[in-house]
Amino acid sequence: MTETRVNGEVAGAAEAPLVRGAEALVLALLDEGVDLLFGYPGGAIMPVYDALHGHRSRLRHVLVRHEQGAVHAAQGYARASGRVGVCIATSGPGATNLVTGIADAQIDSTPIVCITGQVPSSLLGTDAFQETDVVNVTAPLTKWNVQVTRAEDIAPAVARAFYIARTGRPGPVLIDLTKDAQGALVAYRHTPCTRVRAYVPRPRVSETALDAAARLLDGATKPFVIVGQGVVLSAAERELVAFAERTGAPVASTLLGLSAFPTSHPQYVGMVGMHGRYGANLKTNECDVLVAVGMRFDDRVTSDLSRYARQARVIHVEIDAAEIGKNVKPEVALHGDARDVLTALTPRLAARTHPAWIAEFHACDAIEHEKVVARELTPEGPQLRMGEVVNVISQKTSGRAVVVSDVGQHQMAAARYSAFEAPRSSVTSGGLGTMGFALPAAIGAKLACPERTVVAIIGDGGFQMTMQELGTAMQSGAAVKIVILNNSFLGMVRQWQELFYESRYSETEMQNPDFVRIADAYGIAGARVEAREALGPALDAMLAHAGPYLLEVVVERESNVFPMVPSASSVSDVRLEV
Amino acid sequence: MVFYDPGHEAASEHTLSVFTENRVGLLGRVTATFTRRCLNIESLTVSESEVPGVHRFTIVVRASAAQARKVAAQLERQVDVLKAFVHGEDDVLVRDLALYKLDGRHAGPALDAVVAAHGARVLEQSDALVVLELTGSETQTAALFEALAPFGVAEFVRSGRVALTRPMRPLESFLAELEAASEQG
């Protein structure tokens, strides 16, 4: 067998069997190691579904109830497992229904491959039935995308798609496959992709920059480390602990960085950002050296950039060159994979401790505890609060569950009051803030990691955006534990209305259905709790249940999430109460 | 030391050279990188480059220096973009090609004088029309347009800017560097 390498892709002689393009797609997915995908059939993708039928023992297809569910499930699968998530949809509305999830995966750097059917190439551009120009629609939302109109291009496109999705800064890739390409005969050959011209997924870390970073850190008296999802994506959790312990610096996390560093670690000082911890926000503006590892200085982290860490000398560890100097200009840029950088940097550092500096964070924690945390975890009123529910879930799962949250107040409660003791334990829609993300993402996470407990914490609003995916949980048997924190409000919007719009609650109050009966209609067990004493036993029952389970927890209607850095404020202006 | 870019830094004109794979849909990705930042592209030309299979975009944009630098970085993020450069004014030689169509009745000594004064040339001439061609800077091509105004310009077209850099480092050496770096992935 002779092989010719062209742009890192292998083109070869034809000794391979002749198969239809649809079959070639499925074989290529199998060759990429895919064993599970999420999708929904339709006209333009039917040849692929026919091919999938023939391989269903090796490649499991999970039928969702809406294509948005497929893409979020693929995201949850990828985030919980570190493998590339795959979803598949038909042309037109099937493809456009993926768009929200693709945008979500792009902004949160989630490796997924989306496959869409397309009308036959002879009909392209004719406004044919279920034709949408999905390649153009998704161009700004994908790391890479391609339309394939010839069967012989399918295998190389799949290989390239997986390579691009999972390497460098990961992201979503879309392959749009015309129906005639699915039907044409082709000699299938596995064509692994190991390189793409001028694409540098793993930059070589500059020795000079490493030395400069080490000098800066060794001289620091108030070093502060903020970690983002880059640590998770490069599987650098252990290297991060070694680095942190060498520096002795306090370590904070962004929302997406949660679970990269164990909550119980003595140097852990909590989450930064709009609803992050009091001390972590305040001390950002007091540290002398700020080390940002695999994070991008998102506006929900920095608030007003002109008043963000201006005193600090910044070391930015980042794989995406475009993020370096985008919002915060570092004194030392460590362009590279977080694990490569930390592995090379730690041995260059002097072992240091900063007990007095860390004590300053603890002093802030004491203030926050009195003003916020105690009221949240042990409230005086009869009504349950989101924080205490999350706290009990976290205790009962020993901080080892995969916590999948939706978007809003409950998301911040889940981030603030969950302990994360194992990597890849927090899955949430951070950058895009996609309500409806959690239920399908939890299904994907559970199917990726069947041995782990997966708890979806969802608000009553977000749940109703994708609750049809209960059908997916039912049919796939994905044993997700769904906790709806029901305050009968779109809570975060209501909070802003209270704080910034004179309590004019414009369209934020919700009349909700009986969630437990809805679950019951899907054959999913469930319960509803309102009283504090019933919470523990209800959670025990949920966690002990073998299959999927829905627990509706009625919580205080008008509670607010604090601390809060109002947008356009300085992180120093973090507020503990109204 | 923290960098703050409020976006109010004075806008000036920047020329970018962007080298890409020849792929369907890439033009949209390139232009969207500007439009999503509300940057209006003043001029855009696409052609082959000296390296087979590599296309060259020349893009003129009004932006702050920081915006131009960030856009170039965002362009380089695109998998099919090989390299993006923001040029300083002194680093590039820029030219436009302009064509001017006039009614054939205007042919004569007066028009010849304008053509000579501006270094233009007559591309085609008949009883019906005169077509003039001028290669030069945007100022030069605009000056000829002004000078022809008394005759009445029936049709005017100007190419986008094309630009060559003065530094002698060939594109291939940048590509070779990237090739070496992409191997270790």
Interface residues (C-beta under 8 A of the other chain):
Chain A: V135 N136 A139 P140 K143 W144 N145 V146 Q147 I164 T167 G168 T194 R195 V196 R197 A198 Y199 V200 P201 R202 P203 R204 L305 S306 Y308 A309 R310 A312 R313 V314 D320 A321 A322 I324 G325 K326 N327 V328 K329 E331
Chain B: M1 V2 F3 Y4 D5 P6 E21 R23 V24 G25 G28 R29 A32 R36 R69 K70 A73 Q74 E76 R77 V79 D80 V81 L82 K83 L175 L178 E179 A181 S182 E183 Q184 G185
